[in-house]
Amino acid sequence: MNVHNRLRVSVFGQLTAVLLLFALGAIVAASRAAAQTVYGSVVGVVWDSSHAAVPGVTVTLENRETSLLLSATSTEAGNYTFTNVLPGRYDLTASLEGFGELTRPAITSRPATSVASTSRWR
């Protein structure tokens, strides 16, 4: 084998190694992405009776089977978000001093799905 052919084989071997590493990286990234679809999310907004956003509301999400309790606070626009919510049935409760408590029972979270819930005090 002459020097030119050895050089060609060496470059081919290096290129093959790079492509294999790239393919392995793509497989790992794809498996991580697939693993992330186990979770869902619950998003919503809290309004008062005049349809004005209510900031500072404590919003809780409680899993009916496990009693896992998640908590969030509504933003200035009244929005709240729960991410990485395991699949299951949840009760959502919003509370703020002076407004009382509002409950939305039986919200169902599913993998890779976002559930929207609007809460309004009357």
N, C-alpha and C positions, 0 to 999 in steps of 0.2 A: 504494500500500500504506500503510495507516495505521499508527500507532505500535503499536497493540495487535497487529496481525498481524506486524509486524517483531519485536516482543518474543517472540511465540510461535515464529517461525522461528529466532531466536537461541537460545532455550532448547532447541528441538528439535535444533539443530546441536550445542550443547554436550553434550546427553544422548547424541546419536549418537557424538560423539567419545569420551566416557567409555566407552560400551559397546564401541566398537571397540578401545580400549586394554585393556579387561578381556578381551575375546575373544583379543586378541593375547597377553596374559599367560597365559591359560589354555592356548593352543597351545604356547607356549614351555615351560610347566611340564609339560605332557603329553609333549612330546618329550624333556625331560630325564628324566622318570620312565621312559620307554621305554628310554632309553639306559642306565639303571642296571640293567636286567634282564639285561645281558650277563654279569654276575658271579653266582657262587654263593657258598656258604659251607660250611665244614667245622667242625662242633662236636663235642665229645666230653668224656669224663671218664676219668681214670686211677684205677684201683683196685689195691690189693694183693690178695694171696690171701685175706685175711679180709674183703674187700669194703669196706675202709676207703679213703677218698679219699687220694690221694698228691699233696701240694702241691709246687711247685717243680720239676716235671718239665719238661725241655726237650723240646718237641714240634716236629718239623720236617715240612714238607710239601714234597716235591720233585716237580716236574713231570717226567714221564718223557720228553717230547719236547724240552723246552727247557732242562731242568736248573735252572729257576727254583726257588730255595729260599726258603721262608717259614718263620718261626720264631715260636713262642709259648711261654709258660710257664704251667703249670697253676696254678690258684688254690688257696686253702685248701680249697675243696670238690672239688679235683681236676679242675675244668672248664678247657677250653681252647677258643678260638674263632679261626678264620681267616675274615675277611670279605674281600669283593672278590676272590674266587678265580676266575681265568679258567677257562673250560671246558677239560677235559682229564683225563688219567689221572695220578694222583699216588701216590707211596709216602709213607706216614706213619710216622715213627719217633719213639718216646718213649725218653728216656734220663735216668737219674739215678744218680749214684754210689751204689754199694751195691746197686742193683737191676739194673744191666745195661742192655741195650737190647732194645726190643720193636718189631717192624716189622709194619705192616699194608700189604701191597702192593696196588696197583691200585685205589685209591679213585677213583671218577669224579665230577668236578664238572661240574654242568650249570647253565646260566643260570637265575637266579631260583629256585634250589633249595638247600636246606640238607641236607648229608650228615651223618649222625650216626655217630660211630665210638667204640666203647668199647674201652679197652685195659686188660688186667688181667694183672699178673704172677702167676705160679703159685708 
